[in-house]
Amino acid sequence: MQPVSWIEISRDNLIHNINKIKNVLGNHQLGVVVKANAYGHGLGEVVTAVENEVDYFQVDDFQELVGIRNYTQKPILVLGYMNLEESLIATSQHDAILGVFESNHTKFSKLNTLGKELQKKIKVHVEVDALLGRLGSTPEHAQQLISDLKQYEHIEVLALYAHFSDIEDAGNLDHAHVQHHQLKNLAEHLGIPYHISATSGILSDQGNNWGGFMARLGIGLYGIWPSESLFVRWHKSIDFKPVLSWKTTVAQVKTLPKGYPIGYGRSYITSEETTIAVIPQGYSDGYDRRFSNKGIVLIKGTGCPILGRIAMNMFVVDVSHLESVAEGDEVVLIGGQGNETISAELLARISGSINYEILARISPLLNRKVV
């Protein structure tokens, strides 16, 4: 049965984007970030499509770890916070690599006991807060953290890692260089490998000059640019291809007279006789309420403006300029139809947000299929 609304994921475009990044990275290992339901694309669909192309996966939390283990046996690093109980289950049942960000001898002792019982090393990456001001141990305290971890025979520190804070601004990399030097110097002093580059880091400063044994490909995997400046700099040599299309169908078509209110709050009143189509998606599906009276969808390859407010489960568009629109006609919210395209970047500009948020907030309940 064909669903009323669905997400299409292009396997070819996923592989294309990975290959483009591999050309930049050279011999670096490649991890891909599939947190937030693979940035809204669908965890299982994306992991299954790219598993043979990558070395690592990264998720944010325990629930994502449990979900991804249904699709891959590759190494999985949990980048975000897990409590003690989750950490124990993550390592014992799902073979996770833990992100560790501060000394916690109670936690370390129990992980060490677990490793002894399982007769294996509990693997961790230590998160360094290198001038980001978020989760992680500052470089001054990271050495003590590493020293504390070395007390435990069954815990193995595989790597240090950090996050760039504003590397999307390719015009000024001063802060990024300071961050990198802090992490690199610490890693070299301790004799531990490190990683820091996400998509923006890969594409900045000649691609792989940031070093590290691995890069973490996030938004670029999905064919989305982290910033306008990186697009301008790289798009001629790296033609990222968007992976996701969001489609639905027309629920109803009808003609309203002049002076007729549309939607909650009567924020739109028809100025003339208007033919409308009702679209069965809303903010509960991740279609932002900020698109009210500003957004656009594609029907029959033509842009149709949104009239009135986005509701929880539906909204209305003007189709007066189209001929023979009918119930069941395809509607594109993100993606291409005919010669026209609606991008996540366009929707981000309309709503005053960023392309990351537009994609990540798409409901995981929507049917997803790889095409």
C-alpha positions as CSV (number, residue, x, y, z in Angstrom):
1,M,0.0,0.0,0.0
2,Q,1.4,3.4,-1.0
3,P,1.5,5.7,2.0
4,V,-0.1,9.2,1.9
5,S,3.2,10.8,2.9
6,W,6.7,9.4,2.6
7,I,10.5,10.0,2.5
8,E,12.6,8.8,-0.4
9,I,16.4,8.2,0.2
10,S,18.7,8.0,-2.7
11,R,21.3,5.2,-2.2
12,D,23.3,6.4,-5.3
13,N,23.6,9.9,-3.9
14,L,24.7,8.6,-0.5
15,I,27.5,6.6,-2.1
16,H,28.4,9.5,-4.4
17,N,28.8,11.9,-1.5
18,I,31.0,9.4,0.4
19,N,33.2,8.9,-2.6
20,K,33.7,12.7,-3.0
21,I,34.8,13.0,0.6
22,K,37.1,10.0,0.3
23,N,38.9,11.8,-2.6
24,V,39.6,14.7,-0.2
25,L,40.5,12.5,2.8
26,G,43.1,10.3,1.2
27,N,44.1,7.5,3.7
28,H,42.2,8.8,6.7
29,Q,39.6,6.5,8.2
30,L,36.0,7.6,7.6
31,G,33.3,7.5,10.2
32,V,29.8,8.7,9.4
33,V,27.4,10.4,11.9
34,V,23.9,8.9,11.9
35,K,22.6,10.6,15.1
36,A,19.1,12.2,15.1
37,N,17.7,9.4,12.9
38,A,20.5,9.9,10.4
39,Y,19.8,13.7,10.3
40,G,16.1,12.8,9.7
41,H,16.9,10.5,6.8
42,G,16.2,7.2,8.6
43,L,18.8,5.3,10.6
44,G,18.3,1.8,9.2
45,E,18.0,3.0,5.6
46,V,21.2,5.0,5.7
47,V,23.3,2.5,7.7
48,T,22.3,-0.3,5.4
49,A,23.1,1.7,2.3
50,V,26.6,2.8,3.4
51,E,27.9,0.1,5.7
52,N,30.4,-1.3,3.2
53,E,31.8,2.1,2.5
54,V,32.8,3.3,5.9
55,D,35.0,2.4,8.9
56,Y,33.0,3.8,11.9
57,F,29.6,4.9,12.8
58,Q,28.8,7.6,15.4
59,V,25.5,8.1,17.3
60,D,24.5,10.3,20.1
61,D,22.8,8.2,22.8
62,F,21.9,4.8,24.1
63,Q,18.6,4.5,22.1
64,E,20.4,5.2,18.8
65,L,23.1,2.7,19.7
66,V,20.4,0.0,20.3
67,G,18.8,0.9,17.0
68,I,21.9,0.9,14.9
69,R,23.0,-2.5,16.1
70,N,20.1,-4.0,14.2
71,Y,21.9,-3.0,11.0
72,T,25.7,-3.2,11.4
73,Q,28.5,-4.8,13.4
74,K,31.0,-2.0,12.5
75,P,32.6,0.0,15.4
76,I,30.1,2.5,16.9
77,L,31.2,5.5,18.9
78,V,28.6,7.0,21.2
79,L,29.4,10.7,21.1
80,G,26.9,11.9,23.7
81,Y,26.1,11.3,27.3
82,M,25.0,8.0,28.8
83,N,24.4,7.2,32.4
84,L,26.1,4.4,34.2
85,E,23.4,1.8,33.6
86,E,23.3,2.7,29.9
87,S,27.0,2.5,29.6
88,L,27.2,-0.9,31.1
89,I,24.5,-2.3,28.8
90,A,26.0,-0.5,25.8
91,T,29.4,-2.2,26.3
92,S,28.2,-5.6,27.4
93,Q,25.3,-6.1,24.9
94,H,26.1,-3.8,22.0
95,D,29.9,-3.6,21.9
96,A,29.8,0.2,22.0
97,I,32.8,2.5,22.2
98,L,32.1,5.0,24.9
99,G,32.7,8.8,24.8
100,V,34.3,9.7,28.2
101,F,34.4,13.4,29.2
102,E,35.3,13.5,32.9
103,S,36.8,11.4,35.7
104,N,34.2,9.2,37.4
105,H,35.9,6.5,39.4
106,T,32.6,4.8,40.4
107,K,31.7,4.5,36.7
108,F,35.2,3.5,35.7
109,S,35.4,0.8,38.4
110,K,32.2,-0.8,37.3
111,L,33.2,-0.7,33.7
112,N,36.5,-2.2,34.6
113,T,34.8,-5.0,36.5
114,L,32.5,-5.6,33.6
115,G,35.5,-5.9,31.2
116,K,37.1,-8.4,33.6
117,E,34.0,-10.5,33.7
118,L,33.7,-10.4,29.9
119,Q,37.4,-10.9,29.4
120,K,37.7,-7.9,27.1
121,K,38.8,-4.3,27.1
122,I,36.1,-1.6,27.4
123,K,37.0,0.8,24.6
124,V,36.6,4.5,25.1
125,H,37.4,7.8,23.2
126,V,38.0,10.8,25.5
127,E,36.2,14.0,24.6
128,V,38.3,17.1,25.0
129,D,36.7,20.5,25.3
130,A,39.1,22.4,23.2
131,L,37.6,25.9,23.4
132,L,34.1,24.8,22.5
133,G,32.6,25.2,26.0
134,R,30.4,22.2,25.9
135,L,30.7,18.5,27.0
136,G,34.3,17.4,27.5
137,S,37.3,17.7,29.6
138,T,39.4,20.8,29.1
139,P,43.0,20.1,27.9
140,E,44.3,21.1,31.4
141,H,42.2,18.4,33.0
142,A,42.3,15.8,30.2
143,Q,45.8,14.6,31.2
144,Q,44.5,13.7,34.7
145,L,41.5,12.0,33.2
146,I,43.8,9.8,31.0
147,S,45.9,9.1,34.0
148,D,42.8,8.0,35.9
149,L,41.7,5.7,33.1
150,K,45.1,4.0,32.9
151,Q,44.6,2.7,36.4
152,Y,41.9,0.3,35.1
153,E,43.3,-2.7,33.4
154,H,40.2,-3.5,31.4
155,I,39.6,0.0,30.0
156,E,41.4,1.0,26.8
157,V,41.7,4.6,25.6
158,L,41.6,4.4,21.8
159,A,41.5,8.1,20.9
160,L,40.9,11.7,21.9
161,Y,38.4,13.8,20.1
162,A,37.0,17.3,20.0
163,H,34.6,19.4,17.9
164,F,35.3,22.6,16.0
165,S,33.1,25.5,17.1
166,D,32.8,27.8,14.0
167,I,34.8,26.2,11.2
168,E,31.9,26.7,8.8
169,D,33.3,30.2,8.3
170,A,36.0,29.3,5.8
171,G,37.1,32.9,5.7
172,N,38.5,32.9,9.2
173,L,40.1,29.7,10.6
174,D,42.1,31.3,13.4
175,H,40.0,29.8,16.2
176,A,39.8,26.5,14.5
177,H,43.6,26.4,14.3
178,V,43.9,27.1,18.0
179,Q,41.4,24.3,18.8
180,H,43.3,21.9,16.6
181,H,46.6,22.7,18.1
182,Q,45.3,22.2,21.6
183,L,44.0,18.7,20.7
184,K,47.0,17.7,18.6
185,N,49.5,18.8,21.2
186,L,47.7,16.9,23.9
187,A,47.4,13.8,21.7
188,E,51.1,13.9,20.8
189,H,52.1,14.4,24.4
190,L,50.0,11.5,25.5
191,G,50.8,9.3,22.5
192,I,47.1,8.8,21.7
193,P,45.4,9.2,18.3
194,Y,42.8,11.9,17.8
195,H,40.0,13.0,15.5
196,I,38.4,16.5,15.2
197,S,37.1,17.0,11.7
198,A,33.4,16.8,10.8
199,T,32.2,17.8,7.3
200,S,33.2,21.4,7.8
201,G,36.7,20.4,9.0
202,I,37.1,18.0,6.0
203,L,36.3,20.8,3.6
204,S,38.3,23.6,5.4
205,D,42.0,24.3,5.2
206,Q,42.7,22.1,2.1
207,G,40.7,19.2,3.4
208,N,42.9,16.9,5.4
209,N,45.5,19.2,7.0
210,W,43.8,18.9,10.3
211,G,45.3,15.5,10.8
212,G,43.8,12.9,13.0
213,F,43.3,9.3,12.1
214,M,39.6,9.6,11.3
215,A,37.1,12.2,10.0
216,R,33.5,12.2,11.1
217,L,31.3,12.8,8.0
218,G,27.9,14.2,9.1
219,I,25.8,16.7,7.1
220,G,27.9,16.2,3.9
221,L,26.9,12.5,3.8
222,Y,23.4,13.6,3.1
223,G,24.4,16.0,0.3
224,I,23.9,19.2,2.4
225,W,26.5,22.0,2.7
226,P,27.4,23.1,6.2
227,S,27.6,26.8,5.1
228,E,27.4,29.1,2.1
229,S,31.1,29.9,2.2
230,L,32.1,26.2,2.0
231,F,29.6,25.7,-0.9
232,V,31.2,28.6,-2.8
233,R,34.7,27.3,-2.2
234,W,34.1,23.6,-3.0
235,H,31.0,23.0,-5.1
236,K,32.8,23.0,-8.4
237,S,35.0,20.1,-7.3
238,I,32.7,18.3,-4.9
239,D,29.2,18.2,-6.3
240,F,27.3,17.0,-3.2
241,K,23.9,15.5,-4.2
242,P,21.0,15.8,-1.8
243,V,19.8,12.4,-0.6
244,L,16.3,13.1,0.8
245,S,13.0,13.9,-0.9
246,W,9.9,14.5,1.2
247,K,6.6,13.8,-0.6
248,T,3.0,13.6,0.2
249,T,-0.3,13.8,-1.7
250,V,-3.2,16.2,-2.2
251,A,-6.0,15.4,0.3
252,Q,-8.7,17.8,-1.1
253,V,-9.1,20.4,-3.8
254,K,-11.8,23.1,-3.6
255,T,-12.6,26.6,-4.7
256,L,-13.2,29.3,-2.0
257,P,-14.9,32.7,-2.6
258,K,-13.3,36.1,-2.1
259,G,-13.0,37.1,1.6
260,Y,-12.8,33.5,2.9
261,P,-10.5,32.9,5.9
262,I,-8.0,30.0,5.7
263,G,-6.7,28.2,8.7
264,Y,-6.4,28.9,12.4
265,G,-6.2,32.5,13.4
266,R,-7.6,33.6,10.1
267,S,-4.1,34.7,9.2
268,Y,-5.0,34.6,5.5
269,I,-8.1,35.9,3.8
270,T,-8.7,35.3,0.1
271,S,-8.5,38.5,-1.9
272,E,-10.3,36.8,-4.8
273,E,-11.9,33.5,-5.7
274,T,-9.1,30.9,-4.9
275,T,-8.7,27.2,-5.6
276,I,-6.8,25.5,-2.7
277,A,-5.3,22.1,-2.1
278,V,-5.2,20.7,1.4
279,I,-1.9,19.0,2.2
280,P,-1.9,16.2,4.9
281,Q,1.3,17.2,6.7
282,G,2.0,19.5,9.6
283,Y,4.3,20.5,12.4
284,S,3.8,17.1,14.1
285,D,5.5,15.7,11.0
286,G,8.3,18.2,11.3
287,Y,7.0,20.6,8.7
288,D,7.8,23.9,10.6
289,R,5.0,26.2,11.6
290,R,7.2,29.1,10.6
291,F,6.4,28.2,6.9
292,S,2.9,29.6,7.5
293,N,2.0,32.1,4.8
294,K,5.7,32.0,3.5
295,G,6.5,28.4,2.4
296,I,6.1,26.8,-1.0
297,V,5.5,23.2,-2.3
298,L,5.7,21.7,-5.7
299,I,2.6,20.2,-7.5
300,K,2.9,19.3,-11.2
301,G,6.4,20.7,-11.2
302,T,5.1,24.2,-10.2
303,G,5.5,26.2,-7.0
304,C,2.4,26.6,-4.9
305,P,2.5,29.1,-2.0
306,I,1.2,28.2,1.4
307,L,-1.9,30.0,2.6
308,G,-2.6,30.4,6.3
309,R,-1.0,28.7,9.2
310,I,0.7,25.3,9.3
311,A,-1.4,23.1,11.6
312,M,-0.5,20.0,13.5
313,N,-1.4,17.7,10.7
314,M,-2.3,19.7,7.6
315,F,-1.9,23.0,5.7
316,V,-3.3,24.7,2.6
317,V,-1.7,25.8,-0.7
318,D,-2.9,28.0,-3.5
319,V,-3.4,26.0,-6.8
320,S,-5.4,28.6,-8.7
321,H,-2.7,28.8,-11.3
322,L,-2.8,25.0,-12.0
323,E,-5.1,23.0,-14.2
324,S,-6.8,19.8,-13.1
325,V,-5.3,19.3,-9.6
326,A,-6.9,16.3,-7.9
327,E,-6.9,14.3,-4.8
328,G,-4.0,12.0,-4.7
329,D,-1.7,14.1,-6.9
330,E,2.0,14.1,-5.7
331,V,3.2,17.0,-3.6
332,V,6.9,17.6,-3.0
333,L,7.9,19.4,0.3
334,I,11.6,18.8,-0.1
335,G,13.2,17.6,-3.4
336,G,12.6,18.0,-7.1
337,Q,9.6,17.7,-9.3
338,G,9.8,18.6,-13.0
339,N,12.4,21.3,-13.4
340,E,11.9,22.8,-10.0
341,T,13.5,22.0,-6.6
342,I,12.8,22.9,-3.0
343,S,16.0,22.5,-0.9
344,A,16.5,22.3,2.8
345,E,18.5,25.5,2.5
346,L,15.5,27.3,1.0
347,L,13.2,26.2,3.8
348,A,15.9,27.2,6.3
349,R,16.0,30.7,4.9
350,I,12.2,30.9,4.9
351,S,12.0,29.8,8.6
352,G,15.1,31.6,9.9
353,S,16.7,28.3,10.8
354,I,19.5,26.1,9.4
355,N,19.4,23.1,7.0
356,Y,20.4,20.7,9.8
357,E,17.3,21.5,11.8
358,I,14.9,21.3,8.8
359,L,16.1,17.7,8.1
360,A,16.6,16.5,11.7
361,R,13.1,17.4,12.8
362,I,11.3,15.3,10.1
363,S,9.2,12.8,12.0
364,P,10.7,9.3,12.4
365,L,7.2,8.0,12.0
366,L,7.0,8.9,8.3
367,N,7.5,5.9,6.0
368,R,11.0,5.9,4.5
369,K,12.2,4.0,1.4
370,V,15.5,3.7,-0.3
371,V,15.3,4.3,-4.1
